[in-house]
């Protein structure tokens, strides 16, 4: 809706009028050419704006269902209790091999684009982040060889990885601290992997953004893909994320968890 008035005082209160629901307002004398352009613009693009707004509202409103949340807390607590000796041993080996913290924290984007501190056992040397730019050309997901506009980033034979880091990455043991993220409510046991900030910022396609309409998870559909997750293209990974967002259920979560352990064993071989 566009409002037109003879009262020039409308300009001083334009913000409150727009907040009330008008798309724009004008006072006489009117620049009819500008008005026509504005009407054409609104007619062509307003519906798209509404779709974006409704999508953002859905993203902000999403909450993990109570049954899934209860399941996450039980599984995370029991797993941490059972594996506590292994957690201690890994932490000790990391500390003995190189300087730096045992736990690596990084900002990740999860459910509804919420940002949180993502926890992993440190598997790299302390200067790893500083060396990332100079090594982007090694990205196995690179489209153009430069690594400048790639969505996902994984380096071939990454020289930043420590000795113990290679082992805990190969066996996925570096992921265990994420159980604390689950207890905090940042993540779920099953969901879509939370993305680093630079990767999330490249998720500009509408269909790709839908992957954030699901919980952030430790394991998910593409981690248990038949062909192996390392053989999936970017489009295939995002496609599986969107599929999970649309079809997520406790039954699907149980199926994914059942397939996760064999996938980890196969990865470690």
Legacy VTK file of the C-alpha trace (Angstrom):
# vtk DataFile Version 3.0
C-alpha trace
ASCII
DATASET POLYDATA
POINTS 269 float
0.000 0.000 0.000
1.118 3.550 -0.833
-0.278 6.606 0.934
-0.656 10.060 -0.672
-1.479 13.180 1.339
-1.576 16.983 1.094
-0.331 17.260 4.691
3.421 17.917 4.595
3.703 16.933 8.270
3.567 13.347 7.039
7.270 13.548 6.134
8.289 14.157 9.744
6.398 11.045 10.866
7.242 8.845 7.890
8.991 6.130 9.919
5.998 5.429 12.166
3.701 5.371 9.119
5.884 2.795 7.378
5.971 0.697 10.552
2.164 0.765 10.583
2.081 -1.209 7.325
2.373 1.211 4.383
4.997 0.370 1.775
5.661 4.058 1.116
4.057 7.497 1.473
4.178 10.707 -0.590
3.024 14.325 -0.220
2.077 16.816 -2.932
3.621 17.883 -5.219
4.341 14.325 -6.365
7.079 13.145 -8.693
4.812 10.855 -10.722
7.715 9.195 -12.510
9.312 8.171 -9.182
5.926 6.983 -7.929
5.404 4.819 -11.007
8.866 3.273 -10.601
8.140 2.565 -6.917
4.826 0.859 -7.715
6.476 -1.241 -10.420
9.253 -2.234 -8.012
6.832 -3.244 -5.241
4.637 -5.171 -7.652
7.574 -7.155 -8.930
9.524 -7.844 -5.744
7.244 -7.517 -2.692
6.114 -11.144 -2.872
9.781 -12.226 -2.795
10.425 -10.048 0.263
7.486 -11.652 2.042
8.871 -15.118 1.319
12.259 -14.144 2.749
10.662 -12.633 5.858
8.483 -15.663 6.483
11.535 -17.918 6.052
13.530 -15.880 8.578
10.650 -16.031 11.063
10.498 -19.823 10.710
14.242 -20.101 11.203
14.137 -18.045 14.411
11.117 -19.905 15.762
12.518 -23.420 15.254
13.064 -25.420 18.443
14.213 -29.005 18.925
11.123 -31.136 19.753
10.927 -32.165 23.468
11.234 -35.915 22.708
14.332 -35.355 20.580
15.828 -33.057 23.234
15.258 -35.657 25.966
16.839 -38.326 23.758
19.865 -36.078 23.118
20.470 -35.437 26.841
20.233 -39.125 27.767
22.532 -40.305 24.950
25.103 -37.510 25.475
25.262 -38.039 29.252
25.645 -41.820 29.056
28.253 -41.581 26.285
30.353 -39.063 28.224
30.245 -41.239 31.359
31.258 -44.414 29.497
33.997 -42.759 27.423
35.433 -40.465 30.121
38.720 -42.484 30.390
39.222 -42.181 26.616
38.494 -38.446 26.772
41.141 -38.023 29.474
43.728 -40.053 27.531
43.177 -38.094 24.304
43.492 -34.803 26.167
46.761 -35.940 27.757
48.271 -37.023 24.408
47.300 -33.726 22.749
48.948 -31.773 25.568
52.149 -33.842 25.437
52.592 -33.475 21.671
52.216 -29.721 21.201
51.533 -26.493 23.006
48.044 -25.053 23.048
44.631 -25.884 24.489
43.225 -29.409 24.471
39.831 -28.206 23.248
39.546 -26.183 20.043
36.690 -23.680 19.893
35.365 -22.133 16.708
32.277 -20.146 15.836
29.746 -22.256 13.941
26.332 -21.535 12.472
23.594 -23.991 13.411
19.824 -24.110 13.657
18.123 -20.951 12.398
21.519 -19.318 11.667
22.282 -19.169 15.406
26.017 -18.881 16.132
27.687 -20.802 18.961
31.088 -22.053 20.201
31.700 -25.411 18.528
33.920 -27.796 20.521
36.431 -30.363 19.212
39.622 -31.935 20.435
42.460 -29.874 18.981
43.963 -31.841 16.101
46.121 -29.075 14.596
49.099 -26.991 15.580
48.256 -23.666 17.310
48.983 -21.529 14.196
46.564 -23.500 11.979
44.019 -20.702 11.473
46.710 -18.226 10.404
47.958 -20.611 7.704
44.519 -21.315 6.217
44.619 -18.637 3.491
47.982 -19.790 2.107
46.751 -23.407 1.875
43.301 -22.902 0.316
44.585 -24.090 -3.063
44.763 -27.609 -1.559
40.986 -27.685 -0.980
39.580 -30.977 -2.300
36.195 -29.287 -2.901
37.700 -26.417 -4.891
35.819 -25.434 -8.053
38.454 -23.203 -9.606
41.706 -24.159 -7.918
42.013 -20.885 -6.022
39.684 -21.757 -3.137
38.306 -18.211 -3.172
34.609 -19.038 -3.551
34.311 -22.636 -2.352
31.431 -23.496 -0.031
33.077 -26.398 1.804
36.746 -26.548 2.743
38.836 -29.670 3.358
42.550 -29.727 2.622
44.320 -32.690 1.067
47.234 -33.905 3.259
46.773 -30.910 5.543
50.245 -30.055 6.960
48.670 -28.302 9.956
47.469 -31.585 11.516
49.440 -33.084 14.428
50.337 -36.760 14.832
47.624 -37.527 17.393
45.361 -35.246 15.357
45.573 -37.563 12.352
44.458 -40.514 14.488
41.531 -38.819 16.253
40.324 -37.328 12.961
40.501 -40.655 11.153
38.497 -42.338 13.936
36.205 -39.312 14.512
37.271 -39.202 18.178
37.972 -35.489 17.773
34.182 -35.007 17.625
33.514 -36.279 21.174
33.575 -32.844 22.913
30.521 -31.929 20.823
28.540 -34.012 23.321
28.913 -30.989 25.617
27.408 -28.845 22.835
24.483 -31.284 22.828
23.997 -30.934 26.598
24.054 -27.136 26.245
21.375 -27.291 23.550
23.539 -25.895 20.745
23.392 -29.196 18.862
21.584 -32.502 18.620
23.006 -36.003 18.267
21.544 -36.227 14.738
21.106 -33.252 12.417
22.947 -31.157 9.842
26.562 -30.279 10.490
26.973 -26.721 11.831
29.015 -24.663 9.391
31.956 -22.299 9.896
30.961 -18.661 9.413
32.647 -18.344 6.006
30.771 -21.395 4.689
27.386 -20.286 6.051
27.818 -16.876 4.407
28.115 -18.585 1.013
24.764 -20.383 1.459
22.943 -17.738 -0.558
20.578 -19.897 -2.616
17.058 -20.157 -1.188
17.009 -23.939 -1.448
20.370 -24.162 0.315
19.200 -21.942 3.181
16.551 -24.550 3.985
19.262 -26.787 5.451
19.259 -24.462 8.501
15.641 -25.461 9.235
16.951 -28.530 11.067
18.956 -29.095 14.253
22.728 -28.843 14.092
24.007 -32.382 14.633
27.088 -34.506 15.331
26.065 -37.021 12.668
23.594 -36.837 9.801
22.546 -38.126 6.418
25.668 -37.307 4.431
27.965 -38.726 7.123
26.411 -42.163 6.514
26.073 -41.894 2.733
26.640 -45.200 0.929
29.392 -43.910 -1.339
31.275 -42.366 1.583
30.979 -38.762 2.677
34.363 -37.820 1.184
33.075 -38.665 -2.301
30.033 -36.371 -2.153
29.899 -33.131 -4.130
28.812 -29.852 -2.525
25.389 -30.146 -4.182
24.927 -33.703 -2.893
25.845 -32.712 0.658
23.484 -29.750 0.728
20.788 -31.850 -0.931
21.000 -34.414 1.879
20.910 -31.604 4.464
17.724 -30.201 2.916
16.245 -33.710 2.745
16.851 -34.175 6.472
15.319 -30.776 7.258
12.153 -31.781 5.401
11.871 -35.384 6.610
13.424 -35.348 10.109
11.831 -37.692 12.643
12.884 -39.878 15.572
12.702 -42.933 13.320
15.047 -41.338 10.779
17.399 -40.302 13.622
17.569 -43.902 14.880
18.333 -45.158 11.363
21.160 -42.634 10.984
22.619 -43.529 14.386
22.497 -47.226 13.492
24.551 -46.519 10.348
26.994 -44.104 12.018
29.183 -46.645 13.834
29.834 -48.792 10.711
30.644 -45.579 8.805
33.165 -44.576 11.505
34.781 -48.047 11.447
35.037 -47.948 7.662
36.573 -44.475 7.854
39.172 -45.634 10.373
40.323 -48.595 8.285
LINES 1 270
269 0 1 2 3 4 5 6 7 8 9 10 11 12 13 14 15 16 17 18 19 20 21 22 23 24 25 26 27 28 29 30 31 32 33 34 35 36 37 38 39 40 41 42 43 44 45 46 47 48 49 50 51 52 53 54 55 56 57 58 59 60 61 62 63 64 65 66 67 68 69 70 71 72 73 74 75 76 77 78 79 80 81 82 83 84 85 86 87 88 89 90 91 92 93 94 95 96 97 98 99 100 101 102 103 104 105 106 107 108 109 110 111 112 113 114 115 116 117 118 119 120 121 122 123 124 125 126 127 128 129 130 131 132 133 134 135 136 137 138 139 140 141 142 143 144 145 146 147 148 149 150 151 152 153 154 155 156 157 158 159 160 161 162 163 164 165 166 167 168 169 170 171 172 173 174 175 176 177 178 179 180 181 182 183 184 185 186 187 188 189 190 191 192 193 194 195 196 197 198 199 200 201 202 203 204 205 206 207 208 209 210 211 212 213 214 215 216 217 218 219 220 221 222 223 224 225 226 227 228 229 230 231 232 233 234 235 236 237 238 239 240 241 242 243 244 245 246 247 248 249 250 251 252 253 254 255 256 257 258 259 260 261 262 263 264 265 266 267 268
